[in-house]
Amino acid sequence: MPQRILLSTGAARPPLLRLLIVITLLTLAVALWYLTRYSLRGEGGVHWHPPAENRCVLHAAPCTASLGQDIALHLTVASEGPIRPLERLPLEVRLSGVPAESARIDFVGRDMDMGLHRFPLEAVGDGVFRGEGQVAICTEAVMAWRAKVVVDTPQGRLGSWFDFDVARQ
Protein backbone atom coordinates (compact mmCIF):
# COMPACT_ATOMS: atom_id res chain seq x y z
CA MET A 1 0.00 0.00 0.00
CA PRO A 2 1.48 3.37 -1.00
CA GLN A 3 2.30 5.72 1.82
CA ARG A 4 0.91 9.23 1.80
CA ILE A 5 2.96 12.08 3.06
CA LEU A 6 0.93 14.93 4.48
CA LEU A 7 2.34 18.37 4.02
CA SER A 8 1.44 20.76 6.75
CA THR A 9 0.82 24.26 5.47
CA GLY A 10 0.13 25.62 8.91
CA ALA A 11 3.53 24.87 10.33
CA ALA A 12 4.78 27.67 12.55
CA ARG A 13 7.88 29.49 11.46
CA PRO A 14 10.57 30.03 14.03
CA PRO A 15 10.29 33.50 15.66
CA LEU A 16 13.77 34.49 14.49
CA LEU A 17 12.83 33.78 10.85
CA ARG A 18 9.70 35.95 11.19
CA LEU A 19 11.80 38.78 12.62
CA LEU A 20 14.30 38.55 9.74
CA ILE A 21 11.47 38.60 7.18
CA VAL A 22 9.98 41.74 8.77
CA ILE A 23 13.37 43.49 8.92
CA THR A 24 14.04 42.61 5.26
CA LEU A 25 10.64 43.96 4.17
CA LEU A 26 11.16 47.18 6.14
CA THR A 27 14.62 47.64 4.61
CA LEU A 28 13.22 47.16 1.12
CA ALA A 29 10.41 49.66 1.81
CA VAL A 30 12.89 52.30 3.03
CA ALA A 31 15.17 51.74 0.03
CA LEU A 32 12.23 52.06 -2.38
CA TRP A 33 11.07 55.25 -0.64
CA TYR A 34 14.57 56.75 -0.86
CA LEU A 35 14.98 55.88 -4.55
CA THR A 36 11.56 57.31 -5.37
CA ARG A 37 12.29 60.57 -3.53
CA TYR A 38 15.69 60.89 -5.22
CA SER A 39 14.29 60.31 -8.70
CA LEU A 40 11.43 62.78 -8.14
CA ARG A 41 13.82 65.52 -7.07
CA GLY A 42 15.58 65.28 -10.42
CA GLU A 43 18.90 66.53 -9.10
CA GLY A 44 20.97 63.97 -10.96
CA GLY A 45 23.38 65.59 -13.39
CA VAL A 46 23.16 69.09 -11.90
CA HIS A 47 26.52 70.83 -11.57
CA TRP A 48 26.12 72.85 -8.33
CA HIS A 49 27.87 76.18 -7.70
CA PRO A 50 27.89 77.95 -4.32
CA PRO A 51 26.20 81.35 -4.02
CA ALA A 52 28.26 84.53 -4.11
CA GLU A 53 27.24 85.52 -0.58
CA ASN A 54 27.08 83.05 2.26
CA ARG A 55 23.69 84.35 3.31
CA CYS A 56 21.67 86.86 1.35
CA VAL A 57 18.34 88.41 2.30
CA LEU A 58 16.04 87.16 -0.47
CA HIS A 59 13.14 89.52 0.18
CA ALA A 60 15.39 92.60 0.32
CA ALA A 61 17.64 92.26 -2.74
CA PRO A 62 18.49 89.80 -5.52
CA CYS A 63 20.85 86.98 -4.59
CA THR A 64 23.62 86.08 -7.02
CA ALA A 65 25.79 83.12 -7.90
CA SER A 66 28.48 82.49 -10.47
CA LEU A 67 27.75 79.32 -12.46
CA GLY A 68 31.11 79.24 -14.16
CA GLN A 69 33.30 81.57 -16.12
CA ASP A 70 31.24 84.59 -17.24
CA ILE A 71 27.91 82.96 -16.25
CA ALA A 72 25.88 84.78 -13.59
CA LEU A 73 22.58 83.83 -11.99
CA HIS A 74 20.38 86.28 -10.07
CA LEU A 75 17.33 85.25 -8.03
CA THR A 76 14.77 87.87 -7.04
CA VAL A 77 11.84 87.24 -4.71
CA ALA A 78 9.49 90.21 -4.87
CA SER A 79 8.04 90.13 -1.39
CA GLU A 80 6.75 93.08 0.59
CA GLY A 81 8.52 92.49 3.87
CA PRO A 82 9.77 89.14 5.18
CA ILE A 83 8.79 85.93 3.42
CA ARG A 84 5.78 84.28 5.07
CA PRO A 85 4.51 80.71 4.81
CA LEU A 86 1.74 80.00 2.25
CA GLU A 87 2.14 83.48 0.72
CA ARG A 88 2.41 83.59 -3.09
CA LEU A 89 5.86 84.85 -4.03
CA PRO A 90 6.71 86.37 -7.41
CA LEU A 91 9.98 84.74 -8.49
CA GLU A 92 12.45 85.89 -11.13
CA VAL A 93 15.66 84.24 -12.32
CA ARG A 94 18.06 86.19 -14.55
CA LEU A 95 20.83 84.32 -16.31
CA SER A 96 23.63 86.05 -18.20
CA GLY A 97 26.54 84.62 -20.13
CA VAL A 98 24.78 81.54 -21.51
CA PRO A 99 21.36 80.84 -23.07
CA ALA A 100 18.99 78.71 -21.03
CA GLU A 101 16.11 76.51 -22.11
CA SER A 102 14.32 76.34 -18.77
CA ALA A 103 14.60 77.24 -15.09
CA ARG A 104 13.00 76.01 -11.90
CA ILE A 105 13.14 76.72 -8.18
CA ASP A 106 12.81 74.06 -5.48
CA PHE A 107 12.09 75.16 -1.92
CA VAL A 108 13.45 72.54 0.48
CA GLY A 109 13.75 72.51 4.25
CA ARG A 110 17.38 72.69 5.36
CA ASP A 111 16.94 70.96 8.71
CA MET A 112 13.62 69.19 8.20
CA ASP A 113 12.10 67.23 5.31
CA MET A 114 9.23 69.43 4.11
CA GLY A 115 8.52 67.55 0.90
CA LEU A 116 9.05 68.66 -2.69
CA HIS A 117 8.01 72.24 -3.50
CA ARG A 118 9.04 72.69 -7.14
CA PHE A 119 8.11 75.73 -9.20
CA PRO A 120 8.96 75.77 -12.93
CA LEU A 121 9.47 79.26 -14.29
CA GLU A 122 8.35 80.60 -17.64
CA ALA A 123 10.88 82.08 -20.08
CA VAL A 124 10.13 85.71 -20.90
CA GLY A 125 13.23 86.36 -23.05
CA ASP A 126 16.84 87.52 -22.71
CA GLY A 127 17.67 84.95 -20.03
CA VAL A 128 14.81 85.98 -17.75
CA PHE A 129 12.42 83.44 -16.21
CA ARG A 130 9.39 84.32 -14.07
CA GLY A 131 6.80 82.51 -12.04
CA GLU A 132 5.26 82.16 -8.62
CA GLY A 133 6.01 79.92 -5.67
CA GLN A 134 5.42 79.56 -1.97
CA VAL A 135 6.91 77.94 1.09
CA ALA A 136 4.89 75.60 3.28
CA ILE A 137 3.85 76.21 6.86
CA CYS A 138 5.88 74.56 9.60
CA THR A 139 5.42 73.78 13.28
CA GLU A 140 8.77 75.42 14.10
CA ALA A 141 8.77 79.10 15.11
CA VAL A 142 11.52 79.78 12.55
CA MET A 143 11.96 77.41 9.62
CA ALA A 144 15.26 77.23 7.72
CA TRP A 145 14.67 76.98 3.96
CA ARG A 146 16.86 76.64 0.88
CA ALA A 147 15.89 77.90 -2.59
CA LYS A 148 17.59 75.63 -5.16
CA VAL A 149 17.71 77.17 -8.62
CA VAL A 150 18.36 74.85 -11.58
CA VAL A 151 18.74 76.04 -15.18
CA ASP A 152 19.04 73.86 -18.29
CA THR A 153 21.73 75.23 -20.59
CA PRO A 154 23.68 73.91 -23.59
CA GLN A 155 26.51 73.29 -21.10
CA GLY A 156 24.25 71.01 -19.04
CA ARG A 157 22.16 71.51 -15.94
CA LEU A 158 23.63 74.20 -13.68
CA GLY A 159 22.42 75.15 -10.24
CA SER A 160 22.96 77.16 -7.09
CA TRP A 161 21.16 77.62 -3.78
CA PHE A 162 20.19 80.44 -1.45
CA ASP A 163 19.39 79.98 2.24
CA PHE A 164 16.71 81.95 4.05
CA ASP A 165 14.55 81.74 7.17
CA VAL A 166 10.79 82.05 7.49
CA ALA A 167 9.24 83.05 10.81
CA ARG A 168 5.79 81.73 11.67
CA GLN A 169 3.26 84.40 12.59
C-alpha positions in Angstrom: 0.0 0.0 0.0 1.5 3.4 -1.0 2.3 5.7 1.8 0.9 9.2 1.8 3.0 12.1 3.1 0.9 14.9 4.5 2.3 18.4 4.0 1.4 20.8 6.7 0.8 24.3 5.5 0.1 25.6 8.9 3.5 24.9 10.3 4.8 27.7 12.5 7.9 29.5 11.5 10.6 30.0 14.0 10.3 33.5 15.7 13.8 34.5 14.5 12.8 33.8 10.9 9.7 36.0 11.2 11.8 38.8 12.6 14.3 38.6 9.7 11.5 38.6 7.2 10.0 41.7 8.8 13.4 43.5 8.9 14.0 42.6 5.3 10.6 44.0 4.2 11.2 47.2 6.1 14.6 47.6 4.6 13.2 47.2 1.1 10.4 49.7 1.8 12.9 52.3 3.0 15.2 51.7 0.0 12.2 52.1 -2.4 11.1 55.3 -0.6 14.6 56.7 -0.9 15.0 55.9 -4.5 11.6 57.3 -5.4 12.3 60.6 -3.5 15.7 60.9 -5.2 14.3 60.3 -8.7 11.4 62.8 -8.1 13.8 65.5 -7.1 15.6 65.3 -10.4 18.9 66.5 -9.1 21.0 64.0 -11.0 23.4 65.6 -13.4 23.2 69.1 -11.9 26.5 70.8 -11.6 26.1 72.8 -8.3 27.9 76.2 -7.7 27.9 78.0 -4.3 26.2 81.3 -4.0 28.3 84.5 -4.1 27.2 85.5 -0.6 27.1 83.0 2.3 23.7 84.4 3.3 21.7 86.9 1.4 18.3 88.4 2.3 16.0 87.2 -0.5 13.1 89.5 0.2 15.4 92.6 0.3 17.6 92.3 -2.7 18.5 89.8 -5.5 20.9 87.0 -4.6 23.6 86.1 -7.0 25.8 83.1 -7.9 28.5 82.5 -10.5 27.7 79.3 -12.5 31.1 79.2 -14.2 33.3 81.6 -16.1 31.2 84.6 -17.2 27.9 83.0 -16.3 25.9 84.8 -13.6 22.6 83.8 -12.0 20.4 86.3 -10.1 17.3 85.2 -8.0 14.8 87.9 -7.0 11.8 87.2 -4.7 9.5 90.2 -4.9 8.0 90.1 -1.4 6.8 93.1 0.6 8.5 92.5 3.9 9.8 89.1 5.2 8.8 85.9 3.4 5.8 84.3 5.1 4.5 80.7 4.8 1.7 80.0 2.3 2.1 83.5 0.7 2.4 83.6 -3.1 5.9 84.8 -4.0 6.7 86.4 -7.4 10.0 84.7 -8.5 12.5 85.9 -11.1 15.7 84.2 -12.3 18.1 86.2 -14.6 20.8 84.3 -16.3 23.6 86.0 -18.2 26.5 84.6 -20.1 24.8 81.5 -21.5 21.4 80.8 -23.1 19.0 78.7 -21.0 16.1 76.5 -22.1 14.3 76.3 -18.8 14.6 77.2 -15.1 13.0 76.0 -11.9 13.1 76.7 -8.2 12.8 74.1 -5.5 12.1 75.2 -1.9 13.4 72.5 0.5 13.8 72.5 4.2 17.4 72.7 5.4 16.9 71.0 8.7 13.6 69.2 8.2 12.1 67.2 5.3 9.2 69.4 4.1 8.5 67.6 0.9 9.1 68.7 -2.7 8.0 72.2 -3.5 9.0 72.7 -7.1 8.1 75.7 -9.2 9.0 75.8 -12.9 9.5 79.3 -14.3 8.3 80.6 -17.6 10.9 82.1 -20.1 10.1 85.7 -20.9 13.2 86.4 -23.0 16.8 87.5 -22.7 17.7 84.9 -20.0 14.8 86.0 -17.7 12.4 83.4 -16.2 9.4 84.3 -14.1 6.8 82.5 -12.0 5.3 82.2 -8.6 6.0 79.9 -5.7 5.4 79.6 -2.0 6.9 77.9 1.1 4.9 75.6 3.3 3.9 76.2 6.9 5.9 74.6 9.6 5.4 73.8 13.3 8.8 75.4 14.1 8.8 79.1 15.1 11.5 79.8 12.6 12.0 77.4 9.6 15.3 77.2 7.7 14.7 77.0 4.0 16.9 76.6 0.9 15.9 77.9 -2.6 17.6 75.6 -5.2 17.7 77.2 -8.6 18.4 74.8 -11.6 18.7 76.0 -15.2 19.0 73.9 -18.3 21.7 75.2 -20.6 23.7 73.9 -23.6 26.5 73.3 -21.1 24.2 71.0 -19.0 22.2 71.5 -15.9 23.6 74.2 -13.7 22.4 75.2 -10.2 23.0 77.2 -7.1 21.2 77.6 -3.8 20.2 80.4 -1.5 19.4 80.0 2.2 16.7 81.9 4.1 14.5 81.7 7.2 10.8 82.0 7.5 9.2 83.1 10.8 5.8 81.7 11.7 3.3 84.4 12.6 
